[in-house]
Amino acid sequence: MSGKKYGKVDDEVLRRLIDELGKENVKADLVERYAYSTDASLFSSLPDVVVTPKNTDQVVEVLRIASEKNIPITPRGGGTGLCGGAVPLHGGILVDLSGMNRILEVDLDNLCVTVEAGITPEMLNKHLAKHGFFFPPSPGSKKMCTVGGMIATNAGGMHAVKYGVTRNFVLGLKAVIPPGEVLSLGGKVLKRCLGYDLIQLIIGSEGTLGIVTEATLRILPLPEKSAVVVAYFRDCSTAAKVVNAVLRRVIPSAIEVLDEKSIEAVNRYVPSLNLPQAGAALYFEIDGSEQEVEGQLKVIVDACKMHGGETEWTSNPNEKERLLAGREIVGGAIMNIDKRRVRVYEAEDVCVPLAQLPHFIEEVHRISERYGIPVCIYGHAGDGNCHSGIMIDPTSREEWEKMRMMSREIYELAVKLGGNISGEHGIGLLRAEYMESIHGPSLRIMKEIKKAFDPQGILNPGKMSIS
């Protein structure tokens, strides 16, 4: 399917799109199309037209036109993806779902909520908080990303260690597939044993199997109490030992790590935070009943002190925000560690078994030293998901080449240690070249599944090495 010839968006297609969606929801101007040519990745490609549907019926009409004319379609949410998943590689029609952001139903009796794909998790949780509930998955881009995008990439975030990832909270989906057919999958029940689970197949498929327009999601009661513990250690290896010691006794809602360079970056970015100079920092979030929180606090503080950690904790809401600030801003902070360098999102989302975390961090530091290119490591220590922020001089061809070699070594290291090349950000264009070596014969099966959903190969073509 990758070498096939696609149809073009001509005047007839534009007229039909305007007839179905309204002129205000069809953007063909070059400036408007340019704004949709990239996501948060390094990749870019112009769509031929951008449409902003307001409901599932309009998405159906777009797919009918695209199927009839054999035009590629790229679904897009908040545009926060780091792997090029929302980049329209073959032009065609880009479908911006961010305007479909309504909460359709809050069903507290069945502990679920039904939403349109364009709603952000932060917007959803602000609404749910009024009812005393929340939707646990918490990606770093929660203010801007969409639930549809989270489903497309099976997003995780800080709270995965206790609550799981997006797929653990999806009960039902409405998805549109070529040539304009609506799949209504699942519902409000927690259990199903009804053959192949197409919901779980669509989750993580990055828009290559269908366009998700609505989702029914599990929600949970807000915890009675929460607290934060921050501890500083002499090195990452010691911090990793503390993580293992804690998880053998309690499961915090989040365990985050910053390495020494990340701590330095935070202090340069916001000097007023004045984080202690240390080899590593751990951030623990705890929630539950008052008794549970008090018990977990004791376990965590004792484990940190036993390993020489300098510890601070609080359950005060304002103080929690202050203690968590270093972790919250680290992504932006490392972009400012050296004005001559920029962060390149390569090899920044690997996941390794917990027991291998200290070895992985040590080896990435060695790779950094060997190539002479700085790397700041931070991420979700509770589930082994590390973000390696590689910083290069963008004007240096040599450093671009070094960065690519470093990335390959980091990916290979993660796989060698029993991990994988993406814990939550997905494959898209960025990591597509690794799919065959990782999956082997199972990639062929994935391609056959793709054909069953999308025989023309028009849904997000070129992504994940699937088409």
Buried (B, 14 or more C-beta within 10 A) or exposed (E): BEEEEBBEBEEEBBEBBBEBBBEEBBBBEEEEBEEBBBBBBBBBBBBBBBBBBBBBEBBBBBBBBBBBBBBBBBBBBBBBBBBBBBBBBBBBBBBBBBEBBBBEEBEEEBBBBBBBBBBBBBBBBEBBEEEEBBBBBBBBBBEBBBBBBBBBBBBBBBBBBBBBBBBBBBBBBBBBBBBBBBBEBBEBEEEEEEEEEBBBBBBBBBBBBBBBBBBBBBBEEBBEBBBBBBBBBBBBBBBBBBBBBBBEEBBBBBBBBBBBBBBBBBBEBBEEBEBEEBBBBBBBBBBBEEEBBBBBBEBBBBBBEEBEBBBBBBBEEEBBEBBBBBBBBBBEBBBBBBEEBEBBBBBBBBBBBBEBBBBBBBBBBEBBEEBEBBBBBBBBBBBBBBBBBBBBBEEBEEBEEBBBEBBBBBBBBBBEBEBBBBBBBBBBBBBBEBBEEBEEEEBEEBBEBBEEBBEBBBBBBBBBBBB
